[in-house]
Amino acid sequence: MFFLFLLCVGMVLALVLPSRSLVQDLRSRGVSAAATVVGVDSKPKYVKVRLVSGPKTGTEVKLWDYAGMLPETQAGASIIVMYDPEDPSRILARSWVEDPPANVPAYGTSALAVVFLGLTTAVVWRRLWILRTFGPEEPPASSTVGAKPGDKAVRDPKP
C-alpha cells in the first residue's frame, strides 16, 4: 500500500509541477499576442493556433495543455495567448496564465494518496497491536540471541 501512496504522490507531482512551472515562466517573461485557432482535435488532444500579432507573427504552434486540459474553442476563433519568446512552442491561453483553472486530475490523485497513506498507517498500527497482544511472552528456547555462555540454551562446542 505504501507503494501505491508513493505512486500517487509521483503522479500528483507529474501533473502539478510542469504546469505550474510553465505558468510561472510565462508570468515572468511571457509575451502576449493575438492568435487565431487554425485546428482543433475533436477530443481535444490539441489546439493549434497561428500568431497574428507580436514578434513571431505567422508562427503556428500547438497550445500546451494545463494538467491534461485544453481551452474550449473552435477553428477560426480568436484567442489571446502568452508564449515564451525564447521558445514559442511553450504557449498557453493568457486567461490560463493569469488565473489557472482547477487542476482536477491532481486533486483526485491527491485524494487517492491521502487514502493510501491512511490505509498504510492503519495496517501498520494493526500489525503492531497484533504483535504486542498475541505475541509470545518469552523468546523461543532455540533462540540464542542475548544468551550468556553459562545459560542452558547455549551448547558447549566441546563435549
NUVOLUM-887112 format. One record per atom (N, C-alpha, C, O): residue number from 1; x, y, z; atom name; residue in one letter. Coordinates in steps of 0.02 Angstrom, whole numbers, plus 50000, padded with zeros to 5 digits. Each point is the difference from the previous one (the first is absolute). Example, Ala and Ser with C-alpha at 12.3 -4.5 7.8 and 13.67 -1.06 7.14 Angstrom:
REM NUVOLUM-887112
1/50660/49716/50390/N/a .
1/49955/50059/50000/CA/a .
1/50045/50060/50000/C/a .
1/50052/49999/50033/O/a .
2/49930/50054/49931/N/s .
2/50042/50059/50003/CA/s .
2/49961/50055/50037/C/s .
2/50025/50055/50008/O/s .
REM end
This chain:
REM NUVOLUM-887112
1/50041/49940/50000/N/m .
1/49959/50060/50000/CA/m .
1/50043/50063/50000/C/m .
1/49982/50051/49970/O/m .
2/50074/49944/50064/N/f .
2/50044/50058/50001/CA/f .
2/50026/50015/49930/C/f .
2/50010/50058/49982/O/f .
3/50000/49889/49979/N/f .
3/50020/50009/49930/CA/f .
3/49947/50039/49961/C/f .
3/50016/50044/49960/O/f .
4/49920/49940/50053/N/l .
4/49946/50036/49966/CA/l .
4/49999/50073/50021/C/l .
4/49986/50045/49960/O/l .
5/50028/49968/50104/N/f .
5/50004/50069/50024/CA/f .
5/50055/50038/49963/C/f .
5/49989/50056/49976/O/f .
6/50070/49913/50019/N/l .
6/50055/50032/49965/CA/l .
6/49984/50011/49926/C/l .
6/50019/50051/49971/O/l .
7/49948/49901/49999/N/l .
7/49979/50006/49930/CA/l .
7/49953/50059/49991/C/l .
7/50007/50039/49953/O/l .
8/49945/49969/50092/N/c .
8/49953/50056/49995/CA/c .
8/50035/50067/50011/C/c .
8/49985/50048/49965/O/c .
9/50062/49954/50082/N/v .
9/50037/50062/50011/CA/v .
9/50040/50018/49937/C/v .
9/50002/50058/49980/O/v .
10/50029/49892/49990/N/g .
10/50037/50012/49937/CA/g .
10/49954/50026/49945/C/g .
10/50020/50044/49962/O/g .
11/49920/49928/50033/N/m .
11/49953/50023/49949/CA/m .
11/49978/50072/50013/C/m .
11/49994/50040/49953/O/m .
12/49994/49977/50110/N/v .
12/49982/50069/50017/CA/v .
12/50055/50047/49979/C/v .
12/49986/50052/49970/O/v .
13/50075/49931/50046/N/l .
13/50056/50043/49982/CA/l .
13/50007/50006/49924/C/l .
13/50015/50054/49974/O/l .
14/49974/49891/49991/N/a .
14/50004/50001/49926/CA/a .
14/49946/50043/49970/C/a .
14/50009/50029/49946/O/a .
15/49933/49976/50087/N/l .
15/49946/50041/49974/CA/l .
15/50006/50073/50019/C/l .
15/49981/50045/49963/O/l .
16/50047/49968/50096/N/v .
16/50002/50068/50026/CA/v .
16/50062/50039/49978/C/v .
16/49995/50056/49977/O/v .
17/50064/49913/50030/N/l .
17/50062/50038/49990/CA/l .
17/50010/50027/49929/C/l .
17/50016/50059/49994/O/l .
18/49975/49902/49953/N/p .
18/50011/50029/49933/CA/p .
18/49952/50058/49985/C/p .
18/50020/50051/49972/O/p .
19/49917/49941/50046/N/s .
19/49951/50052/49988/CA/s .
19/50016/50063/50039/C/s .
19/49998/50056/49974/O/s .
20/50018/49935/50090/N/r .
20/50017/50057/50042/CA/r .
20/50063/50035/49976/C/r .
20/50004/50061/50000/O/r .
21/50045/49900/49979/N/s .
21/50062/50028/49975/CA/s .
21/49987/50042/49937/C/s .
21/50027/50055/49993/O/s .
22/49933/49919/49961/N/l .
22/49984/50036/49939/CA/l .
22/49965/50065/50016/C/l .
22/50017/50053/49972/O/l .
23/49933/49945/50072/N/v .
23/49963/50061/50018/CA/v .
23/50047/50051/50030/C/v .
23/49997/50059/49983/O/v .
24/50047/49921/50063/N/q .
24/50046/50046/50032/CA/q .
24/50048/50031/49949/C/q .
24/50015/50059/50002/O/q .
25/50010/49899/49952/N/d .
25/50046/50026/49947/CA/d .
25/49964/50051/49956/C/d .
25/50029/50053/49985/O/d .
26/49910/49932/49995/N/l .
26/49963/50046/49957/CA/l .
26/49981/50064/50037/C/l .
26/49998/50053/49969/O/l .
27/49989/49943/50095/N/r .
27/49985/50060/50038/CA/r .
27/50061/50045/50005/C/r .
27/49994/50062/49998/O/r .
28/50065/49909/50007/N/s .
28/50060/50040/50009/CA/s .
28/50027/50028/49935/C/s .
28/50024/50057/49998/O/s .
29/49974/49905/49947/N/r .
29/50031/50024/49939/CA/r .
29/49957/49989/49937/C/r .
29/50025/50008/49944/O/r .
30/49913/49973/50065/N/g .
30/49957/49986/49942/CA/g .
30/49980/50062/49961/C/g .
30/49998/50055/50027/O/g .
31/49988/49935/49909/N/v .
31/49979/50053/49955/CA/v .
31/49927/49986/49980/C/v .
31/49984/49945/49979/O/v .
32/49973/50106/50028/N/s .
32/49930/49993/49980/CA/s .
32/49993/50012/49926/C/s .
32/50035/50042/49971/O/s .
33/49921/49921/49997/N/a .
33/49988/50008/49929/CA/a .
33/49930/49975/49984/C/a .
33/49973/49957/50034/O/a .
34/49999/50071/49913/N/a .
34/49936/49976/49975/CA/a .
34/50015/49940/49955/C/a .
34/50051/49998/49966/O/a .
35/49903/49954/50033/N/a .
35/50009/49941/49959/CA/a .
35/49933/49978/49972/C/a .
35/49947/50015/50028/O/a .
36/50056/49949/49917/N/t .
36/49940/49970/49970/CA/t .
36/50007/49925/50005/C/t .
36/50052/49972/49984/O/t .
37/49894/49995/50037/N/v .
37/50001/49927/50005/CA/v .
37/49994/49972/49930/C/v .
37/49952/50015/49964/O/v .
38/50097/49945/50016/N/v .
38/49999/49971/49933/CA/v .
38/49983/49926/50000/C/v .
38/49985/49972/49947/O/v .
39/50016/49996/50109/N/g .
39/49983/49930/50003/CA/g .
39/49985/49977/50071/C/g .
39/50034/50019/50047/O/g .
40/49913/49941/49959/N/v .
40/49981/49972/50065/CA/v .
40/49983/49927/49988/C/v .
40/49960/49983/49957/O/v .
41/50070/49974/50082/N/d .
41/49982/49929/49998/CA/d .
41/49934/49992/50036/C/d .
41/49986/50038/50047/O/d .
42/49974/49914/49934/N/s .
42/49934/49992/50029/CA/s .
42/50001/49975/50072/C/s .
42/49949/50006/50034/O/s .
43/50107/49968/49991/N/k .
43/50001/49972/50068/CA/k .
43/50000/50053/50054/C/k .
43/49961/49986/50046/O/k .
44/50071/50068/49961/N/p .
44/50054/50028/49960/CA/p .
44/50068/49975/50025/C/p .
44/50015/50003/50060/O/p .
45/50024/49973/49894/N/k .
45/50069/49981/50017/CA/k .
45/50047/50057/49986/C/k .
45/50054/50004/50029/O/k .
46/49926/50041/49927/N/y .
46/50042/50058/49987/CA/y .
46/49957/50058/49976/C/y .
46/49945/49991/49973/O/y .
47/50082/50069/50036/N/v .
47/49972/50061/49972/CA/v .
47/50059/50034/49966/C/v .
47/50048/50020/50033/O/v .
48/49947/49988/49902/N/k .
48/50054/50031/49961/CA/k .
48/49980/50072/49985/C/k .
48/49945/50013/49977/O/k .
49/50102/50034/50035/N/v .
49/49986/50071/49989/CA/v .
49/50054/50030/49955/C/v .
49/50056/49976/49997/O/v .
50/49924/50078/49969/N/r .
50/50048/50040/49961/CA/r .
50/50002/50069/50031/C/r .
50/49948/50033/50009/O/r .
51/50112/49989/50009/N/l .
51/50008/50066/50030/CA/l .
51/49988/50054/49947/C/l .
51/50028/49996/49945/O/l .
52/49931/50053/50071/N/v .
52/49985/50053/49952/CA/v .
52/50026/50068/50022/C/v .
52/49993/50049/49964/O/v .
53/50039/49954/50095/N/s .
53/50032/50062/50022/CA/s .
53/50062/49981/50040/C/s .
53/50008/49943/50021/O/s .
54/50035/50107/49989/N/g .
54/50061/49988/50039/CA/g .
54/50059/49983/49955/C/g .
54/49994/49999/49939/O/g .
55/50063/49989/50093/N/p .
55/50061/49988/49961/CA/p .
55/50000/49934/49961/C/p .
55/50039/49994/49952/O/p .
56/49921/49959/50065/N/k .
56/49999/49935/49966/CA/k .
56/49938/49992/49956/C/k .
56/49973/49945/49994/O/k .
57/50004/50109/49975/N/t .
57/49940/49998/49958/CA/t .
57/50006/49947/49946/C/t .
57/50052/49994/49967/O/t .
58/49894/49967/50025/N/g .
58/49998/49948/49949/CA/g .
58/50022/49932/50024/C/g .
58/49991/49950/49965/O/g .
59/50037/50046/50095/N/t .
59/50023/49936/50027/CA/t .
59/49940/49958/50021/C/t .
59/49954/50026/50033/O/t .
60/50045/49910/49948/N/e .
60/49947/49955/50021/CA/e .
60/50028/49952/50053/C/e .
60/50052/49968/49989/O/e .
61/49914/50029/50067/N/v .
61/50021/49957/50055/CA/v .
61/49939/49968/50033/C/v .
61/49944/50024/49993/O/v .
62/50069/49921/50042/N/k .
62/49947/49968/50039/CA/k .
62/50002/50028/50071/C/k .
62/50054/50007/50029/O/k .
63/49887/50009/49999/N/l .
63/49997/50022/50069/CA/l .
63/50021/49943/50046/C/l .
63/49985/49942/49987/O/l .
64/50050/50076/50066/N/w .
64/50017/49950/50051/CA/w .
64/49937/49985/50039/C/w .
64/49958/50044/50010/O/w .
65/50037/49895/50014/N/d .
65/49944/49985/50044/CA/d .
65/50018/50021/50070/C/d .
65/50059/50004/50018/O/d .
66/49891/50008/50022/N/y .
66/50009/50017/50070/CA/y .
66/49972/49942/50040/C/y .
66/49939/49995/50008/O/y .
67/50104/49961/50017/N/a .
67/49980/49940/50037/CA/a .
67/49951/49958/49960/C/a .
67/49952/49974/50027/O/a .
68/50062/50019/49909/N/g .
68/49958/49958/49958/CA/g .
68/49939/50034/49972/C/g .
68/49958/49968/49969/O/g .
69/50035/50097/50042/N/m .
69/49941/50037/49977/CA/m .
69/50020/50051/49948/C/m .
69/50054/50028/50002/O/m .
70/49901/49983/49951/N/l .
70/50009/50051/49949/CA/l .
70/49938/50045/49999/C/l .
70/49946/49978/50020/O/l .
71/50061/50084/49958/N/p .
71/49942/50045/50000/CA/p .
71/49947/49978/49949/C/p .
71/50016/49971/49948/O/p .
72/49922/50042/50069/N/e .
72/49944/49987/49954/CA/e .
72/50002/50053/49945/C/e .
72/49993/50059/50015/O/e .
73/50016/49920/49924/N/t .
73/50002/50047/49944/CA/t .
73/49983/49963/49936/C/t .
73/49989/49940/50000/O/t .
74/50009/50097/49946/N/q .
74/49985/49970/49935/CA/q .
74/50044/50033/49947/C/q .
74/50027/50054/50011/O/q .
75/49979/49912/49932/N/a .
75/50042/50027/49946/CA/a .
75/49972/50067/49977/C/a .
75/49940/50009/49993/O/a .
76/50105/50039/49996/N/g .
76/49982/50067/49978/CA/g .
76/49989/50049/50056/C/g .
76/49994/50060/49988/O/g .
77/50004/49918/50074/N/a .
77/49990/50045/50057/CA/a .
77/50064/50038/50015/C/a .
77/50055/49977/49986/O/a .
78/49936/50082/50043/N/s .
78/50057/50041/50021/CA/s .
78/50013/49986/50074/C/s .
78/49954/49989/50039/O/s .
79/50109/50013/49979/N/i .
79/50019/49987/50069/CA/i .
79/50063/50041/50016/C/i .
79/50043/50009/49957/O/i .
80/49961/50015/50105/N/i .
80/50061/50035/50023/CA/i .
80/50043/49948/50036/C/i .
80/49977/49964/50044/O/i .
81/50086/50032/49935/N/v .
81/50045/49950/50028/CA/v .
81/50062/50034/50030/C/v .
81/50014/50059/49986/O/v .
82/50022/49904/50055/N/m .
82/50065/50021/50024/CA/m .
82/50049/49945/49982/C/m .
82/49987/49941/50011/O/m .
83/50071/50079/49963/N/y .
83/50050/49950/49981/CA/y .
83/50068/50023/50024/C/y .
83/50012/50059/50014/O/y .
84/50034/49893/49990/N/d .
84/50068/50013/50020/CA/d .
84/50038/50025/49938/C/d .
84/50003/49964/49950/O/d .
85/50026/50097/50052/N/p .
85/50034/50026/49940/CA/p .
85/50060/49958/49980/C/p .
85/50019/50000/49941/O/p .
86/50012/49964/50106/N/e .
86/50056/49957/49983/CA/e .
86/49978/49934/49969/C/e .
86/50038/49970/49962/O/e .
87/49902/50008/50054/N/d .
87/49973/49936/49974/CA/d .
87/49925/50009/49989/C/d .
87/49960/49986/50045/O/d .
88/50020/50036/49894/N/p .
88/49929/50014/49987/CA/p .
88/49955/49939/50007/C/p .
88/49939/50008/50002/O/p .
89/50089/49932/50001/N/s .
89/49957/49942/50008/CA/s .
89/49972/49994/50071/C/s .
89/49953/49963/50012/O/s .
90/50077/50075/50036/N/r .
90/49974/50002/50069/CA/r .
90/49948/50055/50003/C/r .
90/50016/50058/50013/O/r .
91/49922/49924/49975/N/i .
91/49947/50050/49991/CA/i .
91/49936/49977/50035/C/i .
91/49983/49941/49999/O/i .
92/49983/50106/50033/N/l .
92/49937/49988/50035/CA/l .
92/49953/50058/49986/C/l .
92/50022/50054/49982/O/l .
93/49913/49934/50027/N/a .
93/49952/50055/49997/CA/a .
93/50016/50049/50056/C/a .
93/50014/49979/50057/O/a .
94/49983/50086/49929/N/r .
94/50019/50050/50051/CA/r .
94/49955/49995/50061/C/r .
94/50024/50010/50056/O/r .
95/49912/49975/49936/N/s .
95/49955/49995/50058/CA/s .
95/50023/49944/50046/C/s .
95/49990/50004/50061/O/s .
96/50040/49942/49911/N/w .
96/50023/49945/50042/CA/w .
96/50066/50017/50034/C/w .
96/50016/49972/50053/O/w .
97/50022/50074/49919/N/v .
97/50062/50022/50033/CA/v .
97/49982/50046/50058/C/v .
97/50030/49995/50054/O/v .
98/49922/50049/49935/N/e .
98/49981/50047/50053/CA/e .
98/49961/49966/50056/C/e .
98/50010/50015/50059/O/e .
99/49946/49938/49923/N/d .
99/49959/49965/50050/CA/d .
99/49993/49927/49978/C/d .
99/49951/49982/49967/O/d .
100/50097/49975/50052/N/p .
100/49998/49930/49978/CA/p .
100/49936/49964/50023/C/p .
100/49977/50013/50056/O/p .
101/49997/49944/49902/N/p .
101/49940/49962/50020/CA/p .
101/50017/49949/50055/C/p .
101/50058/49985/50012/O/p .
102/49890/49990/50020/N/a .
102/50010/49949/50051/CA/a .
102/50032/49938/49969/C/a .
102/49979/49977/49947/O/a .
103/50070/49997/50087/N/n .
103/50037/49942/49975/CA/n .
103/49966/49937/50027/C/n .
103/50026/49968/50046/O/n .
104/49917/50014/49925/N/v .
104/49959/49945/50024/CA/v .
104/50038/49933/50002/C/v .
104/49993/49964/50050/O/v .
105/50046/50017/49899/N/p .
105/50036/49936/50005/CA/p .
105/50047/49998/50060/C/p .
105/50006/49948/50033/O/p .
106/50028/50106/49981/N/a .
106/50046/50001/50058/CA/a .
106/49961/49997/50066/C/a .
106/50023/49968/50047/O/a .
107/49919/50064/49956/N/y .
107/49960/49997/50062/CA/y .
107/49976/49928/50012/C/y .
107/50003/49976/50057/O/y .
108/49974/49991/49891/N/g .
108/49977/49930/50008/CA/g .
108/50056/49954/50020/C/g .
108/49991/49957/50043/O/g .
109/50068/50052/49927/N/t .
109/50056/49958/50017/CA/t .
109/50024/50015/50071/C/t .
109/50023/49955/50035/O/t .
110/49973/50108/49986/N/s .
110/50018/50017/50069/CA/s .
110/49954/49966/50049/C/s .
110/50022/49975/50052/O/s .
111/49913/50022/49932/N/a .
111/49953/49966/50044/CA/a .
111/50017/49926/50005/C/a .
111/49997/49971/50054/O/a .
112/50020/49998/49890/N/l .
112/50020/49930/50002/CA/l .
112/50063/49990/50042/C/l .
112/50005/49951/50038/O/l .
113/50043/50095/49957/N/a .
113/50061/49995/50039/CA/a .
113/49984/50003/50075/C/a .
113/50030/49963/50039/O/a .
114/49925/50080/49980/N/v .
114/49980/50006/50071/CA/v .
114/49967/49935/50023/C/v .
114/50014/49977/50056/O/v .
115/49943/49995/49902/N/v .
115/49966/49937/50018/CA/v .
115/50052/49944/50009/C/v .
115/49997/49964/50050/O/v .
116/50050/50030/49903/N/f .
116/50050/49947/50006/CA/f .
116/50046/50011/50060/C/f .
116/50021/49951/50032/O/f .
117/49996/50111/49984/N/l .
117/50040/50013/50059/CA/l .
117/49962/49980/50063/C/l .
117/50029/49970/50046/O/l .
118/49906/50046/49957/N/g .
118/49959/49981/50057/CA/g .
118/49995/49924/50007/C/g .
118/50006/49974/50056/O/g .
119/49984/49991/49888/N/l .
119/49997/49927/50003/CA/l .
119/50067/49969/50021/C/l .
119/50001/49952/50039/O/l .
120/50053/50075/49936/N/t .
120/50066/49975/50019/CA/t .
120/50012/50010/50075/C/t .
120/50024/49954/50033/O/t .
121/49958/50104/49993/N/t .
121/50007/50013/50072/CA/t .
121/49957/49953/50041/C/t .
121/50022/49974/50051/O/t .
122/49916/50014/49927/N/a .
122/49955/49955/50036/CA/a .
122/50028/49929/50000/C/a .
122/49997/49966/50052/O/a .
123/50030/50011/49893/N/v .
123/50029/49932/49997/CA/v .
123/50060/49994/50047/C/v .
123/50008/49950/50035/O/v .
124/50035/50101/49966/N/v .
124/50059/49998/50044/CA/v .
124/49979/49999/50072/C/v .
124/50027/49961/50039/O/v .
125/49925/50082/49981/N/w .
125/49977/50001/50070/CA/w .
125/49967/49934/50019/C/w .
125/50010/49976/50056/O/w .
126/49951/49995/49900/N/r .
126/49968/49936/50015/CA/r .
126/50052/49946/50008/C/r .
126/49995/49959/50046/O/r .
127/50054/50040/49912/N/r .
127/50053/49950/50004/CA/r .
127/50037/50007/50067/C/r .
127/50014/49949/50032/O/r .
128/50002/50111/49988/N/l .
128/50033/50011/50065/CA/l .
128/49956/49977/50057/C/l .
128/50025/49970/50048/O/l .
129/49911/50044/49949/N/w .
129/49953/49980/50053/CA/w .
129/49997/49924/50005/C/w .
129/50001/49972/50055/O/w .
130/49996/49994/49887/N/i .
130/49998/49926/50000/CA/i .
130/50063/49972/50030/C/i .
130/49997/49953/50041/O/i .
131/50061/50074/49941/N/l .
131/50063/49974/50027/CA/l .
131/50006/50011/50075/C/l .
131/50026/49957/50035/O/l .
132/49950/50099/49989/N/r .
132/50003/50014/50072/CA/r .
132/49950/49959/50040/C/r .
132/50014/49978/50055/O/r .
133/49927/50012/49916/N/t .
133/49947/49966/50036/CA/t .
133/50008/49924/49998/C/t .
133/49994/49967/50051/O/t .
134/50019/50006/49892/N/f .
134/50001/49927/49991/CA/f .
134/50070/49972/49992/C/f .
134/50007/49940/49988/O/f .
135/50043/50099/50017/N/g .
135/50069/49976/49992/CA/g .
135/50021/49958/50060/C/g .
135/49967/50002/50052/O/g .
136/50087/49960/49942/N/p .
136/50024/49958/50055/CA/p .
136/50024/50042/50058/C/p .
136/50027/50055/49991/O/p .
137/49963/49918/50071/N/e .
137/50023/50035/50060/CA/e .
137/50077/49999/50003/C/e .
137/50031/50050/50018/O/e .
138/49998/49893/49965/N/e .
138/50072/49992/50003/CA/e .
138/50024/49976/49931/C/e .
138/49962/49970/49963/O/e .
139/50102/50044/50021/N/p .
139/50025/49975/49936/CA/p .
139/50004/49924/50002/C/p .
139/50006/49970/50053/O/p .
140/49990/49998/49889/N/p .
140/50005/49927/49997/CA/p .
140/50065/49975/50030/C/p .
140/50050/50036/50001/O/p .
141/49950/49902/50024/N/a .
141/50058/49970/50033/CA/a .
141/50058/49991/49952/C/a .
141/50059/50002/50020/O/a .
142/49926/49989/49916/N/s .
142/50054/49990/49951/CA/s .
142/50037/50064/49983/C/s .
142/50052/49999/49968/O/s .
143/49921/50057/50055/N/s .
143/50032/50064/49985/CA/s .
143/50060/50010/50046/C/s .
143/49994/49992/50061/O/s .
144/50062/50025/49911/N/t .
144/50060/50012/50041/CA/t .
144/50019/50074/50001/C/t .
144/50053/50018/50024/O/t .
145/49903/50024/49952/N/v .
145/50014/50072/49998/CA/v .
145/50001/50025/50072/C/v .
145/49950/49992/50036/O/v .
146/50102/50038/49984/N/g .
146/50005/50029/50067/CA/g .
146/50017/49950/50054/C/g .
146/50004/50018/50059/O/g .
147/50007/49919/49923/N/a .
147/50017/49949/50050/CA/a .
147/50073/50006/50020/C/a .
147/50042/50021/49961/O/a .
148/49972/49959/50101/N/k .
148/50068/50002/50026/CA/k .
148/50030/49929/49997/C/k .
148/49962/49952/49998/O/k .
149/50103/50043/50002/N/p .
149/50032/49933/49994/CA/p .
149/49978/49951/50054/C/p .
149/50001/49940/49986/O/p .
150/49981/50080/50073/N/g .
150/49980/49954/50054/CA/g .
150/49927/49978/49995/C/g .
150/49980/49956/50039/O/g .
151/49980/50072/49917/N/d .
151/49929/49982/49994/CA/d .
151/49993/49931/49970/C/d .
151/50043/49976/49964/O/d .
152/49899/49992/50051/N/k .
152/49986/49933/49974/CA/k .
152/49988/50001/49925/C/k .
152/50014/49950/49966/O/k .
153/49962/50104/50007/N/a .
153/49983/50003/49929/CA/a .
153/50061/50000/49956/C/a .
153/49995/49984/49940/O/a .
154/50063/50033/50087/N/v .
154/50062/50002/49961/CA/v .
154/50033/49932/50004/C/v .
154/50014/49976/50055/O/v .
155/50000/49995/49889/N/r .
155/50033/49935/49998/CA/r .
155/50075/50009/50008/C/r .
155/50030/50048/49977/O/r .
156/49999/49904/50056/N/d .
156/50073/50001/50007/CA/d .
156/50029/49966/49939/C/d .
156/49985/49942/49987/O/d .
157/50057/50093/49974/N/p .
157/50027/49970/49940/CA/p .
157/50047/49942/50014/C/p .
157/50011/49959/49956/O/p .
158/50017/50036/50104/N/k .
158/50046/49945/50018/CA/k .
158/49963/49950/50044/C/k .
158/49978/50019/50054/O/k .
159/50014/49920/49924/N/p .
159/49964/49951/50042/CA/p .
159/50041/49972/50057/C/p .
159/49976/49959/50039/O/p .
REM end
